[in-house]
């Protein structure tokens, strides 16, 4: 098998990672190291990039299933917050209100409409 070296734009396209994420991953050892191919030019072995991508897919497939659906954060996760001045749709507001109303952790707190 012939080795093929990929340049940064191709690596970014193949992995979906930004330049800063690639170099940060190299520094922490979570992304393949680059190979010098010139005085100021580097590339990455295609086989190592393919293995990295396969590893990401395997890690995804081995994660435990989440309970509560994709829109509900786990207890230890931070719930998303809206930025100041953000517009929230009526549907989103209704879903949030309904989930708070039925939240098992808030059962001890009376709902304002229940008074």
Residue pairs with C-beta under 8 A, 6 or more apart in sequence:
1 47
3 45
3 46
3 47
4 45
4 46
4 47
5 35
5 37
5 43
5 44
5 45
5 46
6 14
6 43
6 44
6 45
6 46
6 49
7 41
7 43
8 19
8 22
8 42
8 43
11 17
11 22
11 43
11 44
11 49
12 18
12 19
12 22
14 49
14 53
15 22
15 49
15 52
15 53
17 25
17 31
21 31
22 31
24 31
25 31
26 32
26 33
26 34
31 52
32 44
32 45
32 48
32 49
32 51
32 52
34 42
34 43
34 44
35 42
35 43
35 44
35 45
36 42
37 43
66 74
68 74
71 95
72 99
73 79
73 80
82 88
100 106
101 111
